[in-house]
Amino acid sequence: KAANSPGVRRRLRNNARYEVANNSYACGIVLTLANDCIGTGPRLQMLTEDPETNRHVETAFSAWSRAAGLPEKLRTLRMAKAEDGEAFALLTSNPALGTPVKLDLALLEADQVTTPFFRDLGGRAVDGIVFDAFGNPVEYHILKRHPGDAAALPALEFDRVPAPSVIHHFRADRPGQARGIPEITPALPLFAQLRRYTLAVIGAAEAAAD
């Protein structure tokens, strides 16, 4: 937990975001991961004994998926997992959906899931997440505004959201790890060298042309 502190995660996220935004290699890798993983989005296949029921439920799921923009949101979550190390989504009700089912996913950036002002929550809490005695998440602390929003300062108010209402997707590389780090972290120095190499090749080609 100390090696994966909020400060460390913040620096890694910022560096990874910079590379994805300014490095075509990093951007292409992240986009390829998301597109290959999500594709056109999940589809439901019902296997009950009633073909009419199967068709009805599959059609309803497809309509809800399009109305909620599920493929696009899942693609964004996959990109966030690679770029930020973790992806968060809040299960909520959206009355604007034109389907009988109003379930929707509200995407959150990792910066927004945090406990502000380093409040002491005991040994069972990690930044933004409170666990029970068995290591199960109990609640998440979600800032009402993104910390990068000027209107969020100086009062960083947050909501305590029950764990069943939050989707937290990340890969734990070490036992006890509760927050993720960018998947492209090991390649961050190489991306910087790739930029230098590309500029050097172009410079050499220009010199040879002269």
C-alpha positions in Angstrom: 0.0 0.0 0.0 2.9 2.3 0.7 4.5 1.6 -2.6 1.1 2.3 -4.3 0.4 5.5 -2.4 -1.9 8.2 -3.8 1.1 10.3 -4.7 2.8 7.5 -6.6 -0.4 6.6 -8.4 -1.0 10.3 -9.3 2.4 10.7 -10.9 2.1 7.4 -12.8 -1.3 8.4 -14.1 -0.2 11.8 -15.2 2.9 10.4 -17.0 0.8 7.7 -18.7 -1.9 10.2 -19.8 0.8 12.4 -21.2 2.3 9.6 -23.3 -1.1 8.5 -24.6 -2.0 12.0 -25.5 1.3 12.9 -27.1 2.9 9.6 -28.3 1.4 7.8 -31.3 2.9 4.5 -30.1 1.2 4.7 -26.7 -2.1 5.9 -28.1 -2.2 3.2 -30.7 -1.4 0.5 -28.2 -4.2 1.6 -25.8 -6.7 2.0 -28.6 -5.9 -1.4 -30.0 -6.3 -3.0 -26.6 -9.7 -1.4 -26.1 -11.0 -2.1 -29.6 -9.9 -5.8 -29.6 -11.3 -6.4 -26.1 -14.7 -4.7 -26.5 -15.3 -4.9 -30.2 -18.9 -4.1 -30.9 -19.9 -4.7 -27.3 -21.3 -7.7 -25.4 -24.4 -9.6 -26.7 -26.8 -11.7 -24.7 -27.6 -15.2 -25.7 -30.6 -16.8 -23.9 -30.8 -20.6 -23.8 -34.2 -21.3 -22.2 -36.6 -23.8 -23.7 -38.9 -21.0 -25.0 -37.5 -19.5 -28.2 -40.0 -16.6 -28.1 -38.8 -15.7 -24.6 -35.2 -15.9 -25.7 -35.8 -13.6 -28.7 -37.7 -11.1 -26.5 -35.0 -10.9 -23.9 -32.2 -10.7 -26.4 -34.0 -7.9 -28.3 -34.6 -6.0 -25.1 -31.0 -6.3 -24.0 -29.8 -5.1 -27.4 -32.1 -2.1 -27.2 -30.9 -1.2 -23.7 -27.3 -1.6 -24.7 -27.7 0.8 -27.6 -29.7 3.3 -25.5 -27.1 3.2 -22.6 -24.1 3.4 -25.0 -22.7 0.3 -23.4 -20.0 -0.6 -26.0 -18.6 3.0 -26.0 -18.5 3.1 -22.2 -16.9 -0.3 -21.9 -14.3 0.8 -24.5 -13.6 3.9 -22.4 -13.2 1.8 -19.2 -10.8 -0.5 -21.0 -8.7 2.5 -22.1 -8.8 3.8 -18.5 -7.5 0.5 -17.2 -4.5 0.7 -19.5 -3.9 4.4 -19.1 -4.8 5.0 -15.4 -4.4 1.4 -14.1 -8.0 1.1 -13.0 -11.5 1.8 -14.2 -14.5 2.9 -12.1 -18.2 3.0 -13.0 -21.2 3.8 -10.9 -24.4 1.8 -11.3 -27.1 4.4 -11.4 -30.6 5.0 -12.7 -31.0 7.2 -15.8 -34.6 8.3 -16.4 -33.6 9.7 -19.8 -33.1 6.2 -21.3 -35.8 5.3 -23.7 -36.0 1.7 -22.5 -38.1 0.1 -19.7 -34.8 -0.7 -17.9 -33.2 2.6 -16.6 -30.0 1.0 -15.4 -27.0 3.0 -16.6 -23.2 3.3 -16.1 -21.8 6.6 -14.9 -18.0 6.5 -15.7 -15.6 7.9 -13.1 -11.9 8.8 -13.4 -9.6 7.3 -10.8 -8.8 10.8 -9.5 -12.4 11.1 -8.3 -12.2 8.0 -6.1 -10.3 9.2 -3.1 -10.6 10.2 0.6 -9.7 13.9 0.7 -7.5 15.5 3.3 -5.9 12.1 4.2 -8.6 11.3 6.8 -7.7 8.5 9.1 -10.1 5.6 8.5 -8.3 2.9 10.3 -6.2 0.0 9.1 -9.1 -1.4 6.9 -9.2 1.5 4.5 -7.2 2.4 1.5 -7.4 5.8 -0.3 -11.0 5.9 -1.4 -12.0 2.4 -0.4 -13.1 1.0 3.0 -12.8 -2.7 3.6 -14.4 -5.1 6.1 -12.5 -7.5 8.3 -12.4 -10.1 5.4 -11.0 -7.7 2.8 -14.2 -7.1 1.0 -15.0 -3.5 -0.2 -17.7 -1.9 1.9 -17.9 1.6 0.5 -16.2 3.9 -1.9 -15.5 7.6 -1.4 -16.3 9.5 -4.6 -15.7 13.2 -4.9 -18.7 15.2 -6.0 -16.5 17.1 -8.4 -13.3 16.1 -10.2 -10.3 17.4 -8.3 -9.0 19.0 -11.5 -12.1 21.2 -11.6 -11.4 24.7 -10.2 -14.9 24.7 -8.6 -13.9 21.6 -6.5 -11.6 23.6 -4.4 -11.1 24.2 -1.5 -13.9 22.0 -0.2 -13.5 18.5 -1.6 -16.9 17.0 -0.7 -17.4 13.3 -1.3 -20.2 10.8 -1.2 -20.0 7.4 0.6 -21.2 5.0 -2.1 -22.0 1.3 -1.1 -19.7 -1.1 -2.8 -22.4 -3.0 -4.7 -23.1 0.1 -6.6 -19.5 0.6 -7.8 -17.6 -1.4 -10.5 -13.8 -1.3 -9.8 -11.8 -3.0 -12.5 -8.0 -3.3 -12.1 -5.2 -5.9 -12.0 -3.6 -6.7 -8.7 0.1 -7.4 -9.3 0.9 -7.8 -5.6 -0.9 -9.4 -2.7 -3.0 -6.9 -0.8 -3.0 -4.4 -3.6 -6.3 -2.4 -3.6 -5.7 0.2 -6.3 -4.3 -0.2 -9.8 -1.4 1.4 -11.6 -1.2 2.1 -15.4 -0.6 -1.0 -17.5 1.9 0.9 -19.6 4.0 1.9 -16.6 7.0 -0.4 -17.5 7.1 1.2 -21.0 6.9 4.8 -20.0 10.7 5.4 -20.3 10.7 3.5 -23.6 8.0 5.8 -25.0 10.2 8.8 -24.3 13.1 7.1 -26.1 10.8 6.3 -29.0 10.0 10.0 -29.4 13.7 10.8 -29.4 14.5 8.0 -31.9 11.7 9.1 -34.3 13.0 12.7 -34.2 16.6 11.4 -34.7 15.6 9.4 -37.7 13.8 12.3 -39.3 16.8 14.6 -38.6 19.1 12.1 -40.2 16.8 11.8 -43.3 16.7 15.6 -43.6 20.5 15.8 -43.3 20.9 13.1 -46.0 18.4 14.9 -48.3 20.4 18.1 -47.9 
